[in-house]
């Protein structure tokens, strides 16, 4: 990112101001059936300023990062805030003052691979897949890398710089069985630049072997019986449920818009076995998938305990909502591009582990399902949800049976969480998805497996 010391522009701040320089760098390489169909590298950068005036906000941005662009952005954002305040007259006063500083750079120390090297990596991996699994009807392999670099200065005295990268290899395999296609996809990778996450194609061979074995079983699978069923949701499904169906309802801006979580702080909303936390940057002594140390308002990022032993404890806040609810801001404010205004967003949302072994959870079910991988899905502010399930197995007499075909699960999350009777000790994270609340943003989600009752779709 262009080197620019933001401190020199603090003298231009006439009211509460956030000044942010940001660059997003992306790489994507696609191979479809051995053909290199995409090979791109791009960068988007710029400067933005956001100004608060008595309850009204002004925002301005520029795709340039230089002295003139900074001055123009601050002036335009200030003028916008003052203009809106002259019309809206909210009279909200000043925002809470919370100064924080942080510098966190996850750039690799290893020599960087060029685009040609990355293409060769995918080509070698594709060559292995086609040799090892010649019966595949189709295969798609994709590399995606995203580096998000930000520098922030606020009039409160907060200053931060971060470079948070993530790197993934997506493998999508399909088989034809009796004229019916069956597909299974998997994302490998996580926090870090490519050189730190991946060493060589053989690193992924055993994981792809497991993926292929599940695919074969799925191609021979059955359709589940539709209706309410006792299920074990593995970590990925429990994670997406925690994020989509619970997390969004407890983002304070959505609470103020009337989400189901409004007015429920201190009330029982789940089984006492359920504790759900949005982690800022670390969990269990390990760095989270999407670490946030200082958010895009300059607030120190703190863990937000949403549900504790079944009781709703609080919401995720920005400075404005925290002031309204009489609590401290949680550092949940983030923007994806330099030109985006920061919003209340989740970071790493997960149900906390329990003590029940996964084998015991499966053994306790006479007739139900073990659901492993989610596909696309949606949830709304009532916590009603519907998610695709792309990998699962039936449970018969306490043992895993046949794989099941693609299906869905649905329900009302706060009702479903009250049916949780067992929680495994595992803690698994996924971070390959993007959350799409007005603007995309990288997020982490996960947790343990949970035993519960949920409505499953049929044929």
TARA-V846494 format. One record per residue. N is the residue number from 1. RES is the residue in three letters. SS is DSSP state (alpha for helix, beta for strand, coil for the rest). Layout:
# TARA-V846494
N;RES;SS  N;RES;SS
This chain:
# TARA-V846494
1;UNK;coil  2;UNK;coil  3;UNK;coil  4;UNK;coil  5;UNK;coil  6;UNK;alpha  7;UNK;alpha  8;UNK;alpha  9;UNK;alpha  10;UNK;alpha  11;UNK;alpha  12;UNK;alpha  13;UNK;coil  14;UNK;coil  15;UNK;coil  16;UNK;beta  17;UNK;beta  18;UNK;beta  19;UNK;beta  20;UNK;beta  21;UNK;beta  22;UNK;beta  23;UNK;beta  24;UNK;beta  25;UNK;beta  26;UNK;beta  27;UNK;beta  28;UNK;beta  29;UNK;beta  30;UNK;beta  31;UNK;beta  32;UNK;beta  33;UNK;coil  34;UNK;coil  35;UNK;beta  36;UNK;beta  37;UNK;beta  38;UNK;beta  39;UNK;beta  40;UNK;beta  41;UNK;beta  42;UNK;beta  43;UNK;beta  44;UNK;beta  45;UNK;beta  46;UNK;beta  47;UNK;beta  48;UNK;beta  49;UNK;beta  50;UNK;beta  51;UNK;beta  52;UNK;beta  53;UNK;beta  54;UNK;coil  55;UNK;coil  56;UNK;beta  57;UNK;beta  58;UNK;beta  59;UNK;beta  60;UNK;beta  61;UNK;beta  62;UNK;beta  63;UNK;coil  64;UNK;coil  65;UNK;coil  66;UNK;coil  67;UNK;alpha  68;UNK;alpha  69;UNK;alpha  70;UNK;alpha  71;UNK;alpha  72;UNK;alpha  73;UNK;alpha  74;UNK;alpha  75;UNK;alpha  76;UNK;alpha  77;UNK;alpha  78;UNK;alpha  79;UNK;alpha  80;UNK;alpha  81;UNK;alpha  82;UNK;alpha  83;UNK;alpha  84;UNK;alpha  85;UNK;alpha  86;UNK;alpha  87;UNK;alpha  88;UNK;alpha  89;UNK;coil  90;UNK;coil  91;UNK;coil  92;UNK;coil  93;UNK;coil  94;UNK;coil  95;UNK;coil  96;UNK;coil  97;UNK;coil  98;UNK;coil  99;UNK;coil  100;UNK;coil  101;UNK;beta  102;UNK;beta  103;UNK;beta  104;UNK;beta  105;UNK;beta  106;UNK;coil  107;UNK;coil  108;UNK;coil  109;UNK;coil  110;UNK;coil  111;UNK;coil  112;UNK;coil  113;UNK;coil  114;UNK;coil  115;UNK;alpha  116;UNK;alpha  117;UNK;alpha  118;UNK;alpha  119;UNK;alpha  120;UNK;alpha  121;UNK;alpha  122;UNK;alpha  123;UNK;alpha  124;UNK;alpha  125;UNK;alpha  126;UNK;alpha  127;UNK;alpha  128;UNK;alpha  129;UNK;alpha  130;UNK;alpha  131;UNK;alpha  132;UNK;alpha  133;UNK;coil  134;UNK;coil  135;UNK;coil  136;UNK;coil  137;UNK;coil  138;UNK;beta  139;UNK;beta  140;UNK;beta  141;UNK;beta  142;UNK;beta  143;UNK;beta  144;UNK;beta  145;UNK;beta  146;UNK;beta  147;UNK;beta  148;UNK;beta  149;UNK;beta  150;UNK;beta  151;UNK;beta  152;UNK;beta  153;UNK;beta  154;UNK;beta  155;UNK;coil  156;UNK;coil  157;UNK;coil  158;UNK;coil  159;UNK;beta  160;UNK;beta  161;UNK;beta  162;UNK;beta  163;UNK;beta  164;UNK;beta  165;UNK;beta  166;UNK;beta  167;UNK;beta  168;UNK;beta  169;UNK;beta  170;UNK;beta  171;UNK;beta  172;UNK;beta  173;UNK;beta  174;UNK;beta  175;UNK;beta  176;UNK;beta  177;UNK;beta  178;UNK;coil  179;UNK;coil  180;UNK;beta  181;UNK;beta  182;UNK;beta  183;UNK;beta  184;UNK;beta  185;UNK;beta  186;UNK;beta  187;UNK;beta  188;UNK;beta  189;UNK;beta  190;UNK;beta  191;UNK;beta  192;UNK;coil  193;UNK;coil  194;UNK;alpha  195;UNK;alpha  196;UNK;alpha  197;UNK;alpha  198;UNK;coil  199;UNK;coil  200;UNK;coil  201;UNK;alpha  202;UNK;alpha  203;UNK;alpha  204;UNK;alpha  205;UNK;alpha  206;UNK;alpha  207;UNK;alpha  208;UNK;alpha  209;UNK;alpha  210;UNK;alpha  211;UNK;alpha  212;UNK;alpha  213;UNK;alpha  214;UNK;alpha  215;UNK;alpha  216;UNK;alpha  217;UNK;alpha  218;UNK;alpha  219;UNK;alpha  220;UNK;coil  221;UNK;coil  222;UNK;beta  223;UNK;coil  224;UNK;coil  225;UNK;coil  226;UNK;coil  227;UNK;beta  228;UNK;beta  229;UNK;beta  230;UNK;beta  231;UNK;beta  232;UNK;beta  233;UNK;beta  234;UNK;coil  235;UNK;alpha  236;UNK;alpha  237;UNK;alpha  238;UNK;alpha  239;UNK;alpha  240;UNK;alpha  241;UNK;alpha  242;UNK;alpha  243;UNK;alpha  244;UNK;alpha  245;UNK;alpha  246;UNK;alpha  247;UNK;alpha  248;UNK;alpha  249;UNK;alpha  250;UNK;alpha  251;UNK;beta  252;UNK;alpha  253;UNK;alpha  254;UNK;alpha  255;UNK;alpha  256;UNK;alpha  257;UNK;coil  258;UNK;coil  259;UNK;coil  260;UNK;coil  261;UNK;coil  262;UNK;coil  263;UNK;coil  264;UNK;coil  265;UNK;coil  266;UNK;coil  267;UNK;coil  268;UNK;beta  269;UNK;coil  270;UNK;coil  271;UNK;coil  272;UNK;coil  273;UNK;coil  274;UNK;coil  275;UNK;coil  276;UNK;beta  277;UNK;beta  278;UNK;beta  279;UNK;beta  280;UNK;coil  281;UNK;coil  282;UNK;beta  283;UNK;beta  284;UNK;coil  285;UNK;coil  286;UNK;beta  287;UNK;beta  288;UNK;coil  289;UNK;coil  290;UNK;coil  291;UNK;coil  292;UNK;coil  293;UNK;coil  294;UNK;beta  295;UNK;coil  296;UNK;coil  297;UNK;coil  298;UNK;coil  299;UNK;coil  300;UNK;beta  301;UNK;coil  302;UNK;coil  303;UNK;coil  304;UNK;beta  305;UNK;beta  306;UNK;beta  307;UNK;beta  308;UNK;beta  309;UNK;coil  310;UNK;coil  311;UNK;beta  312;UNK;beta  313;UNK;coil  314;UNK;coil  315;UNK;coil  316;UNK;beta  317;UNK;coil  318;UNK;coil  319;UNK;alpha  320;UNK;alpha  321;UNK;alpha  322;UNK;alpha  323;UNK;alpha  324;UNK;alpha  325;UNK;alpha  326;UNK;coil  327;UNK;coil  328;UNK;coil  329;UNK;coil  330;UNK;coil  331;UNK;coil  332;UNK;coil  333;UNK;beta  334;UNK;beta  335;UNK;coil  336;UNK;coil  337;UNK;coil  338;UNK;coil  339;UNK;coil  340;UNK;coil  341;UNK;coil  342;UNK;coil  343;UNK;beta  344;UNK;beta  345;UNK;coil  346;UNK;coil  347;UNK;coil  348;UNK;beta  349;UNK;beta  350;UNK;beta  351;UNK;beta  352;UNK;coil  353;UNK;coil  354;UNK;coil  355;UNK;coil  356;UNK;coil  357;UNK;coil  358;UNK;alpha  359;UNK;alpha  360;UNK;alpha  361;UNK;alpha  362;UNK;alpha  363;UNK;alpha  364;UNK;coil  365;UNK;coil  366;UNK;coil  367;UNK;beta  368;UNK;beta  369;UNK;beta  370;UNK;beta  371;UNK;beta  372;UNK;beta  373;UNK;beta  374;UNK;beta  375;UNK;beta  376;UNK;beta  377;UNK;beta  378;UNK;beta  379;UNK;beta  380;UNK;coil  381;UNK;coil  382;UNK;coil  383;UNK;coil  384;UNK;beta  385;UNK;beta  386;UNK;beta  387;UNK;beta  388;UNK;beta  389;UNK;beta  390;UNK;beta  391;UNK;beta  392;UNK;beta  393;UNK;beta  394;UNK;beta  395;UNK;beta  396;UNK;beta  397;UNK;coil  398;UNK;coil  399;UNK;beta  400;UNK;beta  401;UNK;beta  402;UNK;beta  403;UNK;beta  404;UNK;beta  405;UNK;coil  406;UNK;coil  407;UNK;beta  408;UNK;beta  409;UNK;beta  410;UNK;beta  411;UNK;beta  412;UNK;beta  413;UNK;alpha  414;UNK;alpha  415;UNK;alpha  416;UNK;alpha  417;UNK;alpha  418;UNK;coil  419;UNK;coil  420;UNK;coil  421;UNK;coil  422;UNK;beta  423;UNK;beta  424;UNK;coil  425;UNK;coil  426;UNK;coil  427;UNK;coil  428;UNK;beta  429;UNK;beta  430;UNK;beta  431;UNK;coil  432;UNK;coil  433;UNK;coil  434;UNK;beta  435;UNK;beta  436;UNK;beta  437;UNK;coil  438;UNK;coil  439;UNK;coil  440;UNK;beta  441;UNK;beta  442;UNK;beta  443;UNK;coil  444;UNK;beta  445;UNK;beta  446;UNK;beta  447;UNK;beta  448;UNK;coil  449;UNK;coil  450;UNK;beta  451;UNK;beta  452;UNK;beta  453;UNK;beta  454;UNK;beta  455;UNK;beta  456;UNK;beta  457;UNK;coil  458;UNK;coil  459;UNK;coil
